Amino acid sequence: MFLVFRLLFFAGLSSNRHDSTSMLPKAKLRMAGEWMDKDVTHPGVKSVGWALVQASRLHRSRTGDKLSELGLFAGQEQVLQALANAAGPMTMGELASILRVRPPTASKTVSRLSTLKLVERHTEPGDARIVRVKLTKEGKRKAAAIDAIWDEVEAELLAGFDNKDRKRLRKLLRRAAKNLAGVTGADQTGFETDDEPDELEISERELAVTA
């Protein structure tokens, strides 16, 4: 699927420039201040998990670069998106559930966003233990900008994928996440697949009927 692309810039070297690596018995590249062989790979490079991890890292890095232009860090945008999509103020527990993190983690992120004047916190009338959070006007503006960034990175991530590929990939990732949620005891809600079956599922059902 997606692997590390740090080596790609070497392809842009001028074709008439002498390539000193060709003089070495085994071509080497300089990365992170050290020399490494071109053919050195991670043992899990052919696994689905490895490809998924690399795609996730690159997606987070790309999103983080875009968010920095808004003065935000990766992860903070998810809180703003959740609040922007909510029908009203949310409790810390509700936020943590949607983001699939522990309440203290959600609380820490909310505190930082509050310092940036992007969210407001209010205690529940009659029960000061319950704190509800909502977006400020500036928070709503940031949330709209985040949606644009998310769409932009999504388009970059799935460039060359047609609608069938995108739908199929989304369903497979949800199914994989649900598998891990099941064995770890995590909440499985939100991993439901699309109701409309794709062509592969239809073919499998047809084979089952004719078998």
C-alpha positions as CSV (number, residue, x, y, z in Angstrom):
1,M,0.0,0.0,0.0
2,F,2.2,2.8,1.3
3,L,5.8,2.7,2.3
4,V,8.4,5.3,3.4
5,F,9.1,7.6,0.5
6,R,12.2,9.3,1.8
7,L,14.4,7.7,-0.8
8,L,12.4,9.0,-3.8
9,F,14.2,12.3,-4.0
10,F,17.2,10.5,-5.4
11,A,15.2,9.8,-8.5
12,G,15.2,13.5,-9.2
13,L,19.0,13.7,-9.6
14,S,20.2,14.8,-13.0
15,S,20.7,11.9,-15.3
16,N,24.1,13.4,-16.5
17,R,25.4,13.7,-12.9
18,H,27.9,11.0,-11.9
19,D,26.3,8.6,-9.5
20,S,29.0,7.6,-7.0
21,T,26.8,4.8,-5.6
22,S,27.4,2.8,-8.8
23,M,31.1,2.5,-7.8
24,L,30.3,0.8,-4.6
25,P,30.0,-3.0,-4.3
26,K,26.6,-2.5,-2.6
27,A,24.8,0.8,-3.2
28,K,24.3,2.8,-0.1
29,L,22.3,5.9,0.8
30,R,22.8,8.5,3.6
31,M,19.8,8.8,5.9
32,A,19.5,10.3,9.3
33,G,23.3,10.9,9.4
34,E,24.2,7.3,8.7
35,W,24.9,5.2,5.7
36,M,22.6,2.4,5.0
37,D,22.2,-0.3,2.3
38,K,19.5,0.2,-0.3
39,D,18.3,-3.3,0.1
40,V,17.9,-3.2,3.9
41,T,14.2,-3.6,4.7
42,H,12.1,-4.2,7.8
43,P,11.2,-7.9,8.3
44,G,7.5,-7.0,8.3
45,V,7.6,-5.0,5.1
46,K,5.3,-7.5,3.2
47,S,2.7,-7.6,6.0
48,V,-0.6,-5.7,5.9
49,G,0.1,-4.4,9.4
50,W,3.4,-2.8,8.3
51,A,1.8,-1.1,5.3
52,L,-1.0,0.2,7.6
53,V,1.5,1.6,10.1
54,Q,3.5,3.4,7.4
55,A,0.3,4.9,5.8
56,S,-0.9,6.0,9.2
57,R,2.5,7.6,10.1
58,L,2.6,9.5,6.7
59,H,-1.0,10.6,7.1
60,R,-0.4,11.9,10.6
61,S,2.8,13.7,9.5
62,R,1.1,15.3,6.5
63,T,-1.9,16.3,8.5
64,G,0.4,17.7,11.3
65,D,2.2,19.9,8.8
66,K,-1.1,21.3,7.6
67,L,-2.4,21.8,11.1
68,S,0.8,23.7,12.2
69,E,-0.3,26.4,9.8
70,L,-3.4,26.8,12.0
71,G,-1.3,26.8,15.2
72,L,-2.5,23.2,16.1
73,F,-0.9,19.9,16.7
74,A,-2.0,16.5,15.4
75,G,-4.7,15.1,17.6
76,Q,-6.2,18.4,18.7
77,E,-8.1,18.7,15.4
78,Q,-10.1,15.5,16.3
79,V,-11.5,17.2,19.4
80,L,-12.5,20.2,17.5
81,Q,-14.1,18.1,14.8
82,A,-16.0,16.0,17.3
83,L,-17.4,19.2,19.0
84,A,-18.3,20.8,15.7
85,N,-20.3,17.7,14.8
86,A,-22.1,17.4,18.1
87,A,-25.6,18.5,18.7
88,G,-24.6,20.4,21.8
89,P,-21.9,20.7,24.5
90,M,-20.2,17.4,25.3
91,T,-18.9,15.8,28.5
92,M,-15.4,14.6,28.8
93,G,-16.6,11.1,28.9
94,E,-18.5,11.5,25.7
95,L,-15.5,13.1,24.0
96,A,-13.2,10.3,25.2
97,S,-15.6,7.7,23.9
98,I,-15.8,9.2,20.4
99,L,-12.0,9.7,20.2
100,R,-11.4,6.3,21.7
101,V,-9.0,7.6,24.4
102,R,-9.0,7.7,28.1
103,P,-10.9,10.6,29.8
104,P,-7.7,12.1,31.3
105,T,-6.2,12.3,27.7
106,A,-9.3,14.0,26.4
107,S,-9.2,16.4,29.4
108,K,-5.6,17.3,28.8
109,T,-6.3,18.1,25.1
110,V,-9.3,20.2,26.0
111,S,-7.3,22.2,28.6
112,R,-4.8,23.1,25.9
113,L,-7.5,24.1,23.5
114,S,-9.1,26.2,26.2
115,T,-5.9,28.1,26.6
116,L,-6.0,28.8,22.9
117,K,-9.6,30.1,23.3
118,L,-10.9,27.5,21.0
119,V,-13.2,25.7,23.5
120,E,-15.2,26.7,26.6
121,R,-15.8,24.5,29.6
122,H,-18.8,24.8,31.9
123,T,-19.9,22.7,34.9
124,E,-23.3,21.0,34.8
125,P,-25.9,22.9,36.8
126,G,-26.5,21.0,40.0
127,D,-23.5,18.8,39.6
128,A,-20.1,20.5,39.5
129,R,-18.4,17.1,38.8
130,I,-19.8,17.1,35.3
131,V,-18.0,19.4,32.9
132,R,-19.3,20.1,29.4
133,V,-17.3,21.5,26.5
134,K,-18.3,23.5,23.4
135,L,-16.5,25.4,20.7
136,T,-16.0,29.1,20.8
137,K,-16.5,31.2,17.6
138,E,-12.8,30.9,16.9
139,G,-13.0,27.2,17.5
140,K,-15.8,26.9,14.9
141,R,-13.7,28.7,12.4
142,K,-10.8,26.4,13.1
143,A,-13.0,23.4,12.8
144,A,-14.1,24.5,9.3
145,A,-10.5,25.0,8.3
146,I,-9.7,21.5,9.7
147,D,-12.4,19.9,7.5
148,A,-10.8,21.5,4.4
149,I,-7.4,20.1,5.5
150,W,-8.8,16.7,6.1
151,D,-10.4,16.6,2.7
152,E,-7.2,17.7,1.1
153,V,-5.0,15.1,2.8
154,E,-7.7,12.4,2.1
155,A,-7.5,13.3,-1.6
156,E,-3.7,13.0,-1.5
157,L,-3.9,9.7,0.3
158,L,-6.3,8.1,-2.1
159,A,-5.0,9.6,-5.4
160,G,-5.5,7.1,-8.2
161,F,-8.2,5.2,-6.2
162,D,-11.6,5.1,-7.9
163,N,-14.8,5.1,-5.8
164,K,-15.0,1.3,-5.7
165,D,-11.4,1.1,-4.4
166,R,-12.1,3.7,-1.7
167,K,-15.2,2.0,-0.5
168,R,-13.6,-1.4,-0.5
169,L,-10.6,-0.1,1.5
170,R,-12.7,1.7,4.0
171,K,-14.8,-1.4,4.6
172,L,-11.7,-3.6,5.0
173,L,-10.1,-1.3,7.4
174,R,-13.2,-1.1,9.5
175,R,-13.4,-4.9,9.5
176,A,-9.8,-5.1,10.6
177,A,-10.3,-2.6,13.4
178,K,-13.4,-4.4,14.6
179,N,-11.4,-7.7,14.7
180,L,-8.8,-6.1,17.0
181,A,-11.5,-4.4,19.1
182,G,-13.1,-7.8,19.6
183,V,-9.9,-9.5,20.9
184,T,-8.9,-6.6,23.1
185,G,-12.3,-5.9,24.6
186,A,-12.4,-2.4,23.1
187,D,-15.6,-0.7,22.0
188,Q,-16.6,-2.0,18.6
189,T,-19.2,0.7,17.8
190,G,-18.4,2.9,14.9
191,F,-16.7,0.1,12.9
192,E,-19.9,-0.9,11.1
193,T,-19.4,-1.3,7.4
194,D,-21.5,0.3,4.7
195,D,-24.9,-1.3,4.2
196,E,-24.5,-1.6,0.4
197,P,-22.5,-4.7,-0.6
198,D,-19.6,-4.3,-2.9
199,E,-19.0,-6.3,-6.1
200,L,-16.6,-8.8,-4.4
201,E,-19.2,-9.6,-1.7
202,I,-21.9,-10.0,-4.3
203,S,-19.6,-12.5,-6.2
204,E,-18.9,-14.4,-3.0
205,R,-22.6,-14.7,-2.3
206,E,-23.3,-15.9,-5.8
207,L,-20.7,-18.6,-5.6
208,A,-22.1,-19.7,-2.3
209,V,-25.5,-20.1,-3.8
210,T,-24.3,-22.0,-6.9
211,A,-22.0,-24.2,-4.9
